[in-house]
Amino acid sequence: MTSTACFIIVSRNDIPIYEAEVGSAAKREDAAQLHQFILHAALDIVQDLAWTTSAMFLKSIDRFNDLVVSVYVTAGHILYIYLNDLHMS
């Protein structure tokens, strides 16, 4: 069974600051591009949710197949976005 996890820190201006991929599926180039696409698509959802809720941790905001996106929003609007397999969450 392959496991996937991708972590990205995004600045307040939607500029990626840090990105890391771990797991056996992270070694494939097409998987890395798919993860980036899923995470960037989740940014739109985060921007809508961040202003409508007082919660800082937004669990399972987006899903694609068996991948789940969760986000922690800081007070300075820095985003810690985590993409992982559904069975790991």
VMD Tcl script that draws the C-alpha trace (Angstrom):
set ca {
  {0.00 0.00 0.00}
  {1.40 3.40 -0.94}
  {1.10 6.34 1.40}
  {1.14 9.97 0.41}
  {1.59 13.14 2.40}
  {2.33 16.62 1.15}
  {2.81 19.69 3.33}
  {2.98 23.27 2.09}
  {3.21 26.65 3.82}
  {1.62 29.52 1.91}
  {2.09 33.22 2.69}
  {-0.69 35.72 3.03}
  {-0.23 36.67 -0.65}
  {-0.61 33.05 -1.83}
  {3.13 32.62 -2.36}
  {4.47 29.16 -1.44}
  {7.12 29.44 1.29}
  {7.85 25.77 1.91}
  {6.84 22.48 0.34}
  {7.64 18.89 1.27}
  {6.40 15.54 0.01}
  {6.87 12.26 1.83}
  {5.78 8.72 1.18}
  {6.32 6.21 -1.55}
  {4.09 7.96 -4.09}
  {6.04 11.22 -3.75}
  {8.86 9.91 -5.92}
  {6.79 9.96 -9.11}
  {6.82 13.22 -11.09}
  {3.16 13.02 -12.12}
  {2.09 12.44 -8.51}
  {3.96 15.58 -7.39}
  {2.22 17.64 -10.06}
  {-1.16 16.22 -9.10}
  {-0.54 17.11 -5.44}
  {0.38 20.68 -6.37}
  {-2.78 20.99 -8.46}
  {-4.99 19.69 -5.63}
  {-3.36 22.02 -3.08}
  {-3.68 25.08 -5.31}
  {-7.33 24.25 -5.99}
  {-7.90 24.05 -2.23}
  {-6.61 27.63 -1.81}
  {-9.88 28.98 -3.25}
  {-11.89 27.01 -0.70}
  {-9.64 28.17 2.13}
  {-10.02 31.83 1.15}
  {-13.80 31.50 1.32}
  {-13.85 29.55 4.60}
  {-11.20 31.60 6.42}
  {-13.44 34.68 6.52}
  {-16.66 32.88 7.44}
  {-15.48 30.83 10.43}
  {-13.56 31.56 13.60}
  {-11.92 28.12 13.57}
  {-8.22 28.06 12.82}
  {-8.07 24.36 11.89}
  {-10.15 23.44 8.88}
  {-10.26 19.66 8.66}
  {-11.09 17.91 5.39}
  {-11.90 20.99 3.36}
  {-11.38 19.23 0.03}
  {-11.15 15.68 -1.27}
  {-9.86 14.22 -4.50}
  {-10.22 10.45 -4.90}
  {-8.57 9.13 -1.71}
  {-6.64 12.35 -0.93}
  {-7.82 14.78 1.76}
  {-6.77 18.41 2.28}
  {-6.67 19.95 5.77}
  {-5.58 23.49 6.62}
  {-4.41 25.41 9.66}
  {-4.83 29.20 9.27}
  {-2.70 31.39 11.55}
  {-3.73 34.80 12.88}
  {-1.39 36.37 10.30}
  {-3.23 34.45 7.55}
  {-0.32 32.08 6.88}
  {-1.66 28.73 5.68}
  {-0.30 25.33 6.69}
  {-1.85 22.98 4.15}
  {-1.61 19.21 4.55}
  {-2.57 16.69 1.88}
  {-2.72 13.04 2.86}
  {-4.37 9.72 2.08}
  {-7.86 9.23 3.44}
  {-6.79 6.23 5.52}
  {-4.05 8.33 7.23}
  {-6.34 11.09 8.49}
}
mol new
graphics top color blue
foreach p $ca { graphics top sphere $p radius 0.5 }
foreach p [lrange $ca 0 end-1] q [lrange $ca 1 end] { graphics top cylinder $p $q radius 0.2 }
display resetview
